[in-house]
Amino acid sequence: MPMTMSQKILAAHAGLDSVEAGQLILCKLDRIHGNDITSPVAIREFKKMGFEKVADPDTVTLIMDHFVPNKDIKAAQQCKCCRDFAAQQELESFYDVGRMGIEHALIPEEGLVVTGDVAIGADSHTCTYGALGAFSTGVGSTDMAFGMATGKAWFKVPSAIKFVLTGALPKYVSGKDLILHIIGMIGVDGARYKSMEFTGPGAHSLSMPDRLTVCNMAIEAGAKNGIFEVDDVTLAYEKEHAKREFRVFKADEDAAYDAVYEINLSELRPTVAFPHLPENTKTVDEAGEVKIDQVVIGSCTNGLFKDMQEADQILKGRKVAKNVRVIIIPATQDIYLKCLEAGFIRDFIEAGCVVSTPTCGPCLGGYMGILAEGERCVSTTNRNFVGRMGHVDSEVYLASPATAAASAVLGRIASAEEVMK
Amino acid sequence: MKCTGKTVKYGDNVDTDVIIPARYLNTSDPRELAAHCMEDIDKSFHDKIKPGDILVGGENFGCGSSREHAPIAIKESGISLVIAKSFARIFYRNAINIGLAIVECPQAAEAIREGDAVEADLDAGLITDVTTGQSFQTEPFPAFIQNIISAGGLVNAAKAGIIG
């Protein structure tokens, strides 16, 4: 039976020669991780199960990123619970303030998940590492607890949708625009329970940061995972980041797909998702006059160095529009440092932005940029649900770093082209 | 397992941010989470429901974040069963893992109205709208998942050595 790339990885980790869509299997996990919100629940369930020690401390990672540096006493208690557990279990990869980064940026950067892995994380955006050619998916805290205890997780083998990409991205168009375009096309449940597999010459033309952004938002189409075919870009990335051996899996030529879409990257335009669903997309040309109060550039979706570079290109030497607050959040300590060395932090501050230490903060309406009633934000984050960034009557517009930076300068939704012309 | 109760009904794409807003995720205490359940979509949720009542959703129920706090908040609110046209996959897993009963049944989710009295026999996969007299047959869960549900969730299944 021919298999998709995701199915091949799952079969290998279940110790099976082949698997088919719909089959229920138990897989060995290469990485299990959680954050400061989901891990405390997992730790509670782990103890309820009666386990004392995690199956393999080298595969368990805890990253404090959602509400840190601690936003309040309750958040501090949750981090303390994780910290105590990490110490008790002797976890090497416990990432606290000063070492942490936003989990989905930090995990590939640290080489904690590598090509060919099966990884679960108690955070929905765990699907990010498909960019590396790994099978990774978000789960809940009880799955994380079970994973820590046994080193395994149960999966229903997914079928897949194939995206054959051709052409190359035009200037000021990025992976974010591609994934927003796709979600607009197939809807927020268009890939529900399925894999999204990316292939074709256009896929190979995408940089690793763009691939990470695309896979990060596979969940916003309901997908189980997003995954890119492994190529020279992947191998070059792993040469720099992988600290252990990795395996390359390739979909069978004759694998069955539920649907195949061909997308010419050259035809894409900067794209914005209007409130209150990521599928409500319009190109920036169709956006009309939308005045804004805030811009957020960062998150697990767009907090990478390339994202900062794209924002800097537009903000350098310009000023943020009057009455617009701009919050920029490099996703990891390493990215923050690289931004400092490149002079971006100075450019951002001189433009009138604030630059924050890594945190998920505003993306989920935690802290560091909560919106008031009626306020609008252009954000490089991943969700624009009702109340996501604050008041139930506030609005979030999802866009790329270039579009967000351009909107910051003009005080309304705008394209980078308009600012740079 | 049988559930009987009146229904509260919501539309498509009910996301985990409205089921339990992230501003309350600085705790994992089920009672505190339940107190804020659905508040961004329906401020009168708790006034409408009694213990044992049934929640009906549309397509893609529970989409968004992986927060297990969402099914926990629903369960702790006293909801005995969620019927939806379809569930987002992480919510689906989480509900099974924590022992919140769920049923995917597009016909039932379409036909049942808010306030109807509903009976569900989960072992037989039969949902009856007592108010209208309509019945709906659903697909049973695969045996593997049925075992987790019967054990009362993944924690008990693991304890009992059913899986792993």
Interface residues (C-beta under 8 A of the other chain):
Chain A: L24 L26 I37 T38 P40 V41 R44 E45 K48 M49 G50 H66 F67 K71 D72 K74 A75 Q78 G121 A122 D123 S124 T126 G138 V139 G140 S141 T142 D143 A145 F146 A149 T150 K152 W154 V188 D189 R192 Y193 I219 G222 K224 L277 L364 G365 G366 R383 F385 V386 G387 R388 V392
Chain B: N13 D15 D17 V18 P21 A22 R23 L25 N26 T27 S28 D40 I41 E59 N60 C63 G64 S65 S66 R67 E68 H69 P71 I72 S86 A88 R89 I90 R93 N94 N97 I98 P142 F144 I145 G153 L154 V155 A158 K159 I163 G164
